[in-house]
Amino acid sequence: MSTVHAHGLLVLLARGELSQRELGEELCIDKSNVARLAAKLLEAGHALARVNRSDGRERRLVLSARGERLAQEVDAASRARFAALLEKIAASQRQPLLAALEQLVEAVEQLERTARAEEAS
């Protein structure tokens, strides 16, 4: 399974039903890549597509029961991997590292918000 596929499963697990546009924004991928991902999720039976009742042109994706089980397995494996990595770091350095990573994530999210706002204007 590709990294994008795994991340797509995790986003859908966390957020529930999303449009392809919303999923693409969450994953920071363009329309053509999210369309390919959606097709792969549907083909593998990991997601179901629903037509948006208020806008028939929009497809919304939601995990199937099979996709939810797989997403939970991916989540558990990811958590175990990160826990193992964290154990390799001295206990005294873990909290500063986690704080720095949180700051990095916030900085990336801020850049993405700024870029989306600039695109919208």
C-alpha positions as CSV (number, residue, x, y, z in Angstrom):
1,M,0.0,0.0,0.0
2,S,1.3,3.4,-0.9
3,T,1.9,6.1,1.7
4,V,-0.8,8.3,0.2
5,H,-3.2,5.4,0.4
6,A,-2.4,4.8,4.0
7,H,-2.7,8.5,4.9
8,G,-6.0,8.7,3.0
9,L,-7.3,5.8,5.1
10,L,-6.1,7.6,8.3
11,V,-7.7,10.9,7.3
12,L,-11.0,9.3,6.5
13,L,-10.9,7.3,9.8
14,A,-10.3,10.5,11.8
15,R,-12.6,12.9,9.8
16,G,-15.3,10.6,8.5
17,E,-17.0,11.4,5.2
18,L,-15.1,13.9,3.0
19,S,-15.4,15.2,-0.5
20,Q,-12.5,14.5,-2.8
21,R,-11.6,18.2,-2.6
22,E,-11.5,18.0,1.2
23,L,-9.5,14.8,1.2
24,G,-7.0,16.4,-1.2
25,E,-6.6,19.4,1.0
26,E,-6.0,17.3,4.1
27,L,-3.3,15.3,2.2
28,C,-1.9,18.3,0.4
29,I,-2.3,16.7,-3.0
30,D,-3.7,18.1,-6.2
31,K,-7.0,17.2,-8.0
32,S,-5.5,14.5,-10.3
33,N,-3.7,12.7,-7.4
34,V,-6.8,12.8,-5.2
35,A,-8.9,11.4,-8.0
36,R,-6.4,8.6,-8.5
37,L,-6.4,7.9,-4.7
38,A,-10.2,7.9,-4.6
39,A,-10.3,5.4,-7.5
40,K,-7.8,3.1,-5.7
41,L,-9.7,3.4,-2.4
42,L,-13.0,2.5,-4.2
43,E,-11.4,-0.3,-6.3
44,A,-9.8,-1.9,-3.3
45,G,-13.2,-1.8,-1.4
46,H,-11.7,0.5,1.3
47,A,-14.1,3.3,0.6
48,L,-17.6,4.0,-0.6
49,A,-18.6,7.0,-2.8
50,R,-21.7,8.9,-2.1
51,V,-23.2,11.7,-4.2
52,N,-23.6,14.9,-2.3
53,R,-27.4,15.5,-2.0
54,S,-27.0,19.3,-2.3
55,D,-24.5,19.2,-5.2
56,G,-24.9,16.1,-7.4
57,R,-21.5,16.8,-9.0
58,E,-19.6,16.2,-5.8
59,R,-18.6,12.7,-4.6
60,R,-18.1,12.2,-0.9
61,L,-15.9,9.3,0.3
62,V,-16.4,7.3,3.5
63,L,-14.6,4.2,4.7
64,S,-16.2,0.9,4.1
65,A,-16.2,-1.6,7.0
66,R,-13.2,-3.2,5.3
67,G,-11.5,0.1,4.9
68,E,-12.2,1.0,8.6
69,R,-10.6,-2.2,9.8
70,L,-7.5,-1.6,7.6
71,A,-7.3,2.0,8.7
72,Q,-7.3,0.9,12.3
73,E,-4.5,-1.6,11.5
74,V,-2.5,1.1,9.8
75,D,-3.1,3.5,12.8
76,A,-2.0,0.8,15.3
77,A,1.1,0.0,13.2
78,S,2.0,3.7,12.9
79,R,1.6,4.3,16.6
80,A,3.8,1.3,17.4
81,R,6.4,2.4,15.0
82,F,6.5,5.9,16.5
83,A,6.5,4.5,20.0
84,A,9.5,2.4,19.1
85,L,11.3,5.4,17.6
86,L,10.6,7.5,20.7
87,E,12.0,4.7,22.9
88,K,15.3,5.2,21.1
89,I,15.5,8.8,22.4
90,A,16.7,9.5,25.9
91,A,13.8,10.1,28.2
92,S,15.1,13.6,29.1
93,Q,15.0,14.6,25.4
94,R,11.6,13.2,24.5
95,Q,9.5,16.1,25.8
96,P,11.6,18.8,24.1
97,L,11.6,16.8,20.9
98,L,7.8,16.4,21.0
99,A,7.4,20.2,21.6
100,A,9.6,21.0,18.7
101,L,7.7,18.6,16.4
102,E,4.4,20.2,17.5
103,Q,5.9,23.6,16.6
104,L,7.0,22.3,13.2
105,V,3.5,20.9,12.5
106,E,1.9,24.2,13.4
107,A,4.3,26.1,11.1
108,V,3.6,23.7,8.2
109,E,-0.2,24.1,8.8
110,Q,0.2,27.9,8.9
111,L,2.0,27.9,5.6
112,E,-0.7,25.7,4.1
113,R,-3.5,28.0,5.4
114,T,-1.7,31.1,4.0
115,A,-1.2,29.4,0.6
116,R,-4.9,28.4,0.5
117,A,-6.0,31.9,1.4
118,E,-3.8,33.4,-1.3
119,E,-5.2,30.9,-3.9
120,A,-8.7,31.8,-2.9
121,S,-8.2,35.6,-3.3
